[in-house]
Amino acid sequence: MSEPLAKLTKNEVIKAENPSLVGNIGVTLHDPEVDMFDADDQQFLKFHGIYQQDDRDLRKQGKKYMFMIRGRIPGGVVSPDVYLTYDRLSEEYGNKTLRVTTRQSFQFHGVVKSGLGSLMKGINDALSDTLAACGDVNRNVLAPPTPSTSHLTHQVYQDAKSVSEALLPTTKAYHQIWVEGQPLKLEQDDHEDPLYGKTYLPRKFKVAFVIPPLNDVDVLANCMGFVAIEKNGKLIGYNLTAGGGMGMNHNNENTYPRVADVVGFFKPENLIEVSKAVLTVHRDFGDRTDRKHARLKYVIAEQGVEWFRQQVNERAGSTLENPRPFEFTKQGDVHGWHEQYDGNLFLGLHVLSGRVKDTDQVRLKSALRKIVTEYRIEVRLTAAQNIVLTNITPDQRAAIDGVFAEHGVDTSQKQGVSEVQLGSMACPALPTCGLSLAESERYLPDLLGAVENLLDENGLGDERIILRMTGCPNGCARPYMAELGFVGRSPKKYAVYLGGNEEGTRLAWLYDQNVKVEEFPEKLGGLFSRFKSEREGDERFGDYCTRVLWPEQNAT
């Protein structure tokens, strides 16, 4: 007797019943008596780039529903018109901030249902969209944001755009609901996407492009990556990487973060076929019975790289060659003013936790609005939650510096903050994220202050440590690739990870799974003291932790 088939998750059932991703979204959207969408429609909304949330600070007074909307912005390149539209919409319908995500996009927060339709229409009227920014599909595609890295930047960006378009779902529901504004319940047309099928992917799928030696997108943390290989100044192809991913669950050994494998090399003309091949391996073999175990990384970890390579070769109709040599020297962003390869300038701006806003001291949002309006500057979003203003002519620099100075924005390479702050990231967490177990963005300034003081006490004030924090183990700010990572377990309690490296090629390891906030000074102070006395030369903190602390911890 054969074993019974495992039960599919509810998400798989509702996707099969509603392959157009229509649900009852249109009716609810136009019903002024309702301030929320039902449970099924909340899942469909994700495919449209929308998360329904509530303010968890106010739950004792009753749930106050609101929405987070995420743009689909391949490579994080934002034209002046699109930037100004996003800025305006955040003022009219959001909480007056824009948030740079770790996937080179903008998020709106605090949007209430009555403004949702108008905001979405405004995005689409500006020739931008939010389709597939969330959901069980390919998400926003990353590309190198720094124009000084290589003259190949534009070509790689164009390839990222091509992959983003090739992997978009084809449902008409998005256009009908958010562009045409149809209020009636749309007929289910039994739509079957030619790439995704009726049930799309088992879970999300993430793609990144990178140009060595700068790993500014954490390419190995993605389901699928493309490492640009050049010869004599020309792009000759890409190394395919696959099987990376950050998400995990506390106390669940079947879930874990993973660094991608380097699978093979292919020529640029095979890019789309290879992309679709990798995605369909996930589609066909991903676990649809357990969403916690449904990412491509688990398929490759369990089936093996050679099996995966054969699958890709068969589906792409070509053969991957042996990977070409490459080397990463660092990750992260370049700050301050720099010259591009074409003689123009770019300006890298550090944005703490990616939150573009005005405060009494620093009016970053207003400064950017004025500069983009007057100088028509292109804005690029980085995977480290920062902003790069590009293609600035040398004669514009002084005036732009003047505007920033008037608004309290430091444009020097140090940006007026510590090295550890420049290397930090945090997810939004509380009060908006329903998954968060602890604070992240709101607590990060206090954590940075404590870390800065401890480093100063140990004579390490100029040390840059890659510090990342998330409010839950999903790992949106990629803490498992950090030299010092904090992952929320419960209010004011975190798991601490150590040992990621500057190149973004090594996972951090679990140092202590239950550290209370009040224990941070003693725990971190002890680590920094040992680092100061036991480091070799100019050894980085992550390398020291892996060389010294990892063997100690595993010997006991």
Steps between C-alpha positions, in 0.01 A plus 500: 500500500641838401543769762232772503598826337601775741240768551556821304520828689197729494687743276531228236129427516387861462748563216361201312145628551590857398780479239420851373583639848171691488328384816251752633750788502307728265175483697667557838713784364190697398299424814530802733351307790793259519853592611671166432518205259420142601767237561504356147512839333790600724701224334398611150584862586862398551529409133388858430778638723279573803509377860210557736629594846381657821665731753608261773560789740126565494362146518368544852272769360389275212675423176575798279552358151740649250705388202860475393551538123826402332608616157649278231812695408751274316855584602372780723521757218243776551447774242443858623129488412445167675692615807295817532180298457598261778596794720166674439294186555675430830397847619140472377418140594780357715676595822710766321805276476647278232692191596786361295478122517782246502384406148553842343139610513286757676230411751207715606385454858188603688264509200135458602254319276321817386827620343620167365335521158615858439858421601515194275355695208757774556784249486372351177429840344871576549582187294618313806325203662491266798415175320687201644686712756371242752332159475602154377673633191831655403550818706687822415822422310819650647782657299818693588403858593844659497589647159870525577536125539528428130396622159301175489253636757248616239516175302451289812211723604333447163539124547342528845204684349465231233490223761249696708268532201549140388404366845191719553166321546250565220174528695276789387362549851763759596417729208126452538493579872764769541516671161146467366352502851230240434284481816312181418613150583684388189423168339754228557631417154689189613817684407810283476821698490727367223803509731360458851198277431182525708663487843807717438804420717507322838649817655677821401792508258784753507749597228811719500770611254847602613826627348813381686697598695225699679228277642258787564184287471594203724456283192556170683201567726265468200314206348663578165798722427696613198866590546618709204818372335692739278797457271688784335233741618207305358229295670555144382242333723386423850575247769168364624460474877201332660361385832565794728242624747475659842168390650483246783296428810629489856538146639415337166798305365327446167533872428828688471674784317717392210767646273443434130711257299691611189343269242653582162575756227288595200504762225280812513268382220382212721402722794122479472492126433727432798289729721180321410667162544608577856160644590313198366719263704370683804147489359509125442701375797440752778315377808131592471408323824707718736553870425783513753687248286394623157798699372730397215795479742350188658450332163866549410626409848305174493532403133856617442668748268573247226132398483403865487752576224356219289148633552606848388680365193197300389254783555719772348592292196870575547789381712650700783877520476735487797481821707747770403730633776393814686570663833303722735702742712223673692127561532303810585465847352725789407417826681573861416602651165676290236576516131321264264681316222351752250627810676173593668458478875289298740415558865444216744273585794473291815135459607462346846278191464401632156246743648480812280342763721536846648604555861570821688872457435513331157238569233613237252163452334453869428858532374459213257170642375660838429808355330313250282253772399761760412777283355306199366740261668462122464455322834632150563406290799753259645465156654646643821208745534690804378456749213733588213446811289658442160604668177564834667704740288802652677356851474192391703695372801537826692132591472387152602736504797351835595144366501600205716687725742192721536302190596757362746617213278871408516638403155855415609630146469456450875144642482544635852435160662705208633648226287278243670190702409612516137513120502160448666158387381166430668156380395186704590372250761266653759248652494399416142633153418270222616787249515728700726591349837712794617600853407745573219490836318375689806763340725794522257608855600526395866688184406741695279561748781582218741728327248677826416568567870633149554727526196631837622571354844711233332685736269307376198300813421598502130418133445234423239298196600219372280211511747149392404181457698161343435193465716442137399694210345377565143820698457384786275808709592725196441636470858636152428760655266608763755811515713267579790135406455199534730182300439191560712367211710258680732460852640845631599667165431715409199706221352851629428695385193871551432746440222376619163773652283567820309467326165148375569593138434476344846210435732504621856456239772280496808696632798221528757133435434356691797658835585295759682542866409635582845770234449636659181763725668662210686478250214614736224755675719668168571505413129654834402758480777617160382495614139728794584754286684492185283455627142776443248612818323203683350278191518129577475261419783314233302823326401623506860175350627521216250871437559492509882149488646345245262757224585465581871123475492504172308766343719279513808 
